[in-house]
């Protein structure tokens, strides 16, 4: 019904079909952010070009899928440009301490969320909340003095549940609960949030082979921004968790040389099956057709790649670490 309504609105001229042209997205996001696009130190423009091309050529997007892709990319770029404007206006943010973070390193569907939320119960530690991950630098001047980031976080979850009845079974959360920092990666047009929704093979290859040092420099700055916006006076160790970390540990440890690592392990076959099921569910919501065999093969490959990179780093990591599972 939603696809029919969107297509009808576009054909009748009631609304414009969302463009996935990279330059159009950049231009519109800059207007929305009221800030100029930043330079390309982290390689985000190339990744954006690959992502947009894949969405047009390989993802087989429905009308809803195109609308959601446009909205997510626009939101990420708008937040990115706002973040850079904020850092220019307040250079002291880069001195905000991020002390001795505890980094949970594990595959998606391996128990990383449970570990993060268990550790988040300790008042000596801090963590990223769902609304902060997905709206790190939105305007703070909301209705009646409310933080607009919180409103957007609540609305985002409400929409996710409306569109996907299985959302709470896949990832139970609330707008203010401890949650992974995957939304911060989106600002760099990086990470697997996009891969888990759409078939984007060239973008995936670029991310897997990216040095990602610049991405994690931005990631640290975004965490510092969250701490600054909270007006944190004490630097409690931050519990960090994104399954993408399994691919990028060298770059992550450059950004956080005092990090302590917790490696999580679960049966590889179980992880692969659960990951593929999640991805298939996400893709069927937004694509005309999804090949379950391709999804299974792709995420089997993805899980193997991450296992290999984790094993390599575990063998030579100088950071304090332990293994669970």
Residue, then its C-alpha position, 0 to 999 in steps of 0.5 A: x500500500x505504501x509503495x502504491x501511494x508513493x508511486x502514485x504521488x510521484x506520477x501525479x506530481x504531488x511529490x518529487x521522486x527522491x534523487x540518489x544522485x550524490x551531488x544532489x544529496x550533498x547540495x540538499x543536505x548543505x541547505x538543510x544543515x545551513x553549513x558547507x560540506x567539509x573536505x574529504x579527509x575520511x574518503x566519504x565522497x567516494x563511498x557515497x558515490x559507490x553507495x548511490x551507484x549500487x542503490x541504483x544498479x543493484x539494490x532493486x529498490x521499491x518506492x519505499x526503499x528509495x524513500x528510506x535510502x534517501x532519508x537515511x543518506x540525507x540525515x547522515x550528510x546533514x548531521x555530518x555538515x552540522x558536526x563539522x560546523x560545530x567543531x569549527x565554532x567550538x574547537x575545545x570539543x577535540x579536547x574533551x576526554x574519552x578515557x580508557x574506553x571498553x570496546x566490545x568486539x564481536x560479530x552481529x548476533x553474537x551477544x554484543x548488545x547484551x554485553x553492552x547493556x550489562x556493562x551499562x548498568x555499572x554507574x562507573x561507566x558511560x555509554x551511547x544512548x539510541x537517540x544520540x547514536x542516530x542524532x548526535x548533533x541535531x538542533x538542541x532547541x526543540x519544542x517547549x525546550x525539549x531536546x529535539x534529538x530525543x524526539x527524533x529518536x522516539x519517532x524513528x523507533x515508532x516508524x521502524x516498528x510500524x514498518x517492520x513488525x519484527x523489529x523488537x524481536x530483532x533488536x529490542x530497544x528504547x529511544x534512551x536505552x544503551x545502544x551501539x554507535x552504528x549511527x555515528x559511522x553513518x555520518x562518515x558514509x561508512x559501516x554495515x548499516x547500509x549493507x544490512x538493508x540493501x544489496x550494495x556490493x561495490x560500496x561493501x568492497x570499498x568499506x572492507x578495504x578502507x584504511x578507515x583511520x580517518x573514519x575513526x578520527x571522526x568517530x572519536x570526535x563524535x563521541x567527544x561531541x556527545x560528551x560535550x553536549x552532555x556537559x560531562x564533568x567526569x571522564x567515565x570509561x565509555x562502553x563502545x559496541x559496533x559489530x563493524x569494529x571486528x573489521x577495523x581494529x587497527x584503525x580503532x586502536x589508533x583512535x583509542x590507544x588506551x582502549x580495553x577489548x572484550x572479544x565475544x565468541x559464538x558458534x560461527x554457523x549460528x551467527x551466520x544464520x542469524x545474521x542472514x535472517x536479519x539482513x533478509x528481513x531488512x532487504x525484503x522491506x525495501x527491495x522488489x526481489x531478494x535472493x536468499x541464497x545470495x544473502x546467505x553466501x554474502x553473510x557467510x563470507x562476511x562472517x568469515x572475514x570478520x573472524x579472520x580479522x579478529x583472530x589476527x588482532x587477538x594474536x598481536x593486540x597489545x591492548x588489554x583484552x579478554x575473551x568471552x564465550 
